[in-house]
Every structure is written in C-alpha cells, then in structure tokens.
Amino acid sequence: MNSIKVEAILEQRFILGEGPGYDSRDGTIFWVDIKTGSLYLYDAAKGKLREIQTGQYLGSAVPSGSNGYLLALSTGLFHWDAKGLKLMSRPTELKENLRLNDGKCDPRGRFWFGTMALFNPAPAGCLFRLDPDGVCHPMVSPVGVSNGLAWSLDGKTMYFTDTAERATDAFDFDMEHGTISNRRRILTYKEGYPDGMTIDMENKLWIALWGGGKLLRFDPDKGKIMMELKVPATNVTSCAFVGENLDLLLITSSGEGFEDPVEGRVFIARPGPCGVPTNAYCGSDSGKGMTYT
C-alpha cells in the first residue's frame, strides 16, 4: 500500500483547502477554502470547477436539502442554494473572536461542528451539535482547534481531534439521542499536527497531518498506525472518500506561506479500501427567514 500514487486533480492552489466530501445526489466532489470563504463544487467527469463565494470565513460544508449545502460561516450556520444564503442557526456562544471550523454530519444527519479562536492561542472554542430543528447544543469545551470528526461503522464511537492538543480522542456515541460520553485518548502526535480525518469500510481512520506531509491510517481498535501515505504538500488538512464507489480518497492541503506550486493543491489517491458516504444534514432549509445574497 506504500506504493499508492497521490496526484493533484487541478493545477489551482488553495490558501486553506479543507472540508472535502462527496455529494451522492449528483456525484459532485466538494471542498472549501476557509480563508477565501469559497465553496468549491467539482464535476470530475467534465473537469469543471465551480466556486461559490460567501464573503466570510467558511469552515466546512455538507449537503443539505434537495440541492443545497449547509455552510459553517463566521457569523453562523447558513443554507446555500441557487437562491443565495439563508441563516439557519447561530450559537449564542459564538463570539467575535471566534470562527467556525471543521464540521460533519453523523449518520442520523445531525451536524457537528467546532469553533476556534481567531487570534487567542488559548482554548476558547467548543464542539457543537446542530439538530434537525436548528437548535445548537454545546457538547465539548474548552477546545483549542476543533477538527477531525468520524464515526465507527457500528455507530457506537465518535472520533474527535483537537489539533492544539495534538491528540485524537474517542467517545461512546448514542446514535438515538446524539449524546457522547466516556472520552478517552487514542492517539497522540509527536510529528505534525492532526487535522481532518475520515474512516474506511475496514473501520480504520485516515488522519491528515498538518506539517507532516502525509496521512496516517490508524486502527483505533488495536491502537496501531497501519501505514503512512505520503502527500506532496506539507500542510495536509483533510481527506474524504469520493466517487460512485467511494474508492477514491480526496486530500486537501494549505498553500498559505509557500511558493512551491504543489502546496495548496487538491489530490486524489486510490488507497485500496473503500470509504463511507458523506452524510447530509437532515434538517429543514427554512432557517430563520434571514436571507443574504
């Protein structure tokens, strides 16, 4: 598996590429650039890339509604579709010195997302759960840099990374109620900083290493790193399985601060194991009636 090819899918570089996923509704591959506030929708068959500019920091995105996306923006959670942006929810804990960061939906369609400080290095963020009714619930705090969510195949465990802690933790997960308990540390890092992650159909985690130039494939049951997948970029930010068969691994990176044209590109690999689908948000897209264009 160490001979796996990792190739850029585009020549375009991104300042802070993040949040990759696969929209099974139409086969679109998507990711965000946090710093430019852009949602990117890529039609691999046509080689066509579409950019949706939001005008705010954009931490993450997931499919939502019939043809839109739920966006974690600086000022709250918004639904985007052809009609524009509509405010869905804004946690009261979201202060001016914070922004929303990585987020994913659990298998029941609840959106989990985190906040992080814009300038203050001290842990000031929180991990939230957005329910289908649009209500946000704080779940874990304090958090330094909320990242890397994934769920075990049996739905009984949730995995979470605090990049500032250089650690990945596991929680017991109650699928019915969306609650977590029994937090424990499963992996600490001496090289690089853990960022986004996903899980494959063999129940192994794929974890991006910021500053490490690679992905780790980790067995959470045995507590063992199975392999390292080298990536041409230094600051690897996240990964997700894409494609009709979910057999391709999409990898994002950050090009900020680098002149090398390979830094900040989006890459693709065929790792062998297939992955799990990108879960969509199951809530209404009616929001609170505050529409932005």
N, C-alpha and C positions, 0 to 999 in steps of 0.2 A: 504493500500500500504506500510505501515511501516514494514510489515512482509516479505518483499521481501528478498529472500536469495541472498547473494553475495558470490560466491565461486571462488576459484582460478582454472584456467584451466590447469596450469602447476606447477610443483614444482620449476622450474627455476626462479631465481630472475634477475632483470634487474637494472642497475645502474640508468638510467634515461629513463624509458619507456615512450613513447609519441606517438602522431600521429596515433591512431588506425583508421582502416577503413575496408571496405568490398569490395572486388573485385568481381563484379557480373559476370565478364567474365567466371570465373571458380569456384566461391564460396570460394576463398581464403580470410582468415582473415589476416590482416597485421598490423604491428606497427613498430616503430623504437626504438632503444636505442641511444639517442643523443650522449652520452659520448663515447660509443664504436664505433659509426659510423656504426651500423648494421641495416639493413632492415630485418625484420622477416616475413616470409610467413608461415602461419599455416593452414594445412589441418585438420579441426576439425573431419571429418569423419574417417580419418586414424590416427588421433592423431600424425601427423608428422609435425615437425617444421624445417624450412629451414632458415639458416642465410646467408645473403649477406653482406660481409664486404667491406666497402668503403675506410677505411683509413683516413676519415675526420669526423668532427662533422656532424651529419645528423639530421637536424631539423625536417623534415617532408617528406612525400612521398604521391603520388597519382597515380592511374593507368594512363597509357599513351601509346598511340599507340596500336598495336594489341596484344602485350603480354609483355609490359614493364612497367616501373614506372618512373615518374618524381621525382627526388630527390633534396631536398634543402640542398646542402652541403656547407661547409665553403667557398669554392672558387667559388661557383656559382651554377647554376641550371643545372643538368645533367639528361640525359635519360639513364636508365639502362635496358638492356635485356640480353639475352644469349650471345651477342657479347661483352658485357662489358659496360663501362661508356663512354658517349659522351657528351661533353659540349654543352648545349643548349643556355644559355644566362648568362651574368654576369653583374649585375647592376653596373654602374660606381661609385655609391655611396658606394659600398661595400669596406670598408677599412680593414686593417689588424687587427684592434682591435675589429672588429665586426664579428658576425656569423649569419647565417640564422636560424630562429626558426620555429614556428608553421606555417602551410600553408594548405589551402584548395582551391578547385575549386568552383566557383559559378555555378549556374545551366546552364550557357552557356559555361562552360568549360574553363573559364579564371582562372589562378592560382593566388591566393592572398597569399602573404607570408610576414613575417616581419623579421627585423633584430634586434639584441640587442648587447650591449657591452659585451665583454668577461670579462673585469676587472673593467671598469669605471662604478660606480653606477649611474652617471648622465644620463638622457635621451639622447641617441645618436643614436637610431635606427629609422627605418622608415617602414611603411607598403607599400608594392609594389603590383602592378597588372602586371602579365605576360600575354600578349595577344597571340593568336594563331600564330602570325608572329614572336614570340620570342623576342619582344621588351618589356622591363620593364618600368613601369611608377610609379614614387613615388606618393603615394596617401595621406598618413598621416604622418606628422612628427612635432616635435620630438616624439619618442616613447621610453618608458623605456624597457619593456619586452612585445613584441608583441605576443598576444595569442588569443585563443578562437574565431574562426570565425563561423558564421552561418547565414543563410538567412531564412526569413519568408516564409511560404508556398505560399503566393501570389507573392513572389519575389520583393516586394516593400521596404523591410527593410533589412539592413545588420547589424549584431551584431558583436561587436569587443571588446576585453578586453585588457587593458594594466595592466599587473599584478603589475607592480611597482606603478601604481596609485591606486591599489585596487579598480578598478571600471570597469564596463561594460557599453559600450555606444551603441547607435543605430544611424544609418544613413538612410536617404532616399536613396534608391538604384534605379538607372536607368538601368534596365536589358538590354535594347537595346545597350547602349553605355558603360556600366560598370563604370558609374560615381557615386559618393556619395556626399551627401550634408546634411545640417541641422543636424549636430552632436548634440546629447543630451545624458545626463547621465540617465541611467535607474536603475542602482543598484550600491551601494557602500557596502563595506565589512568591518566589524569590527573583524571578526573571520576568520583566514586563508587568503589565497591569491588566487584570481580567476585564473584559468588556462584554459585548453581546454574546449570546450563545443560542444554540438550538439542540434538539435531540433527534436521534435517528430511530429507525424501526427495530434496532437491536438494543434500545434503551441506553445508548451511550451519548454523552454530551459532547458537543463540539463548541469549544470556547475560544473566542478571539483574544489575542494578546496584544494590547496597545504597547508599542515599544519593543515587542518581541518578534515581530515579523513572521508570525505563524498562528496556526490554530492547534489546539490540543484536543485530542479525542480521549475522553475520560470516562472510565467505568465507575459510576457512583456507588454501585453495589459492592465492588471489590476495593474501592478507593485507590484505583490504579490508572495511571496515564497509559493508554493503549498505543498511541502514536502521536507524532508531531507532523503537521502538514505545513511546509514552508510556503510563505506567500511573498511575492516580490516587493510588497510595500512594507514599510517599517511599522506604522501605526495601524494595525488591523483592528477594525471596530466591531464587526458583527458578521453573522452568516445566517443563511436560511436555505432550506431545500426548495427548489423550484422545478418547473416543468410538469408536463402532464403526468409523468410517472414519479415525480418528486425524487429523481435520481441525480439531479444536478445541484451542486452546492454553490450558492451565490455568496460572494465575500465582498464586503465594503471596507474602505480604508479612508484615512485622512491625509490630504496633501498639504495641509497648513504647515508653513515653515520649511518646506522642501522645494528645491529647484528641479530635482530629478523628475522627469515626466512620468515615471511609473508610479510615483507616490500619489495617492488620492484616487486611483482608478478603481473600477469595479471589476471583480474577477469571477471566473467560473471554474469549477472542477467537477470531476465525476469520481466521487470517493469510493464507490462500491455499494455501501448500504444506502437504502432509500430513506427519506425522512418523513416527517409528519406534516400534514397540511397547515397552512397559516390560518388560524382561527379568526373569524369575523366577529365584529361587535353585534350583539343580538338586540340592542335597544332600539327604540324609536328614533327616527331622524327629525322629529318635530321640534326638539330643542326648546328654547325659551322665547322663541319668536324674535330674537335679535339677529337680524340678517346683515352681513357685511359683504361688499362686493369688491 
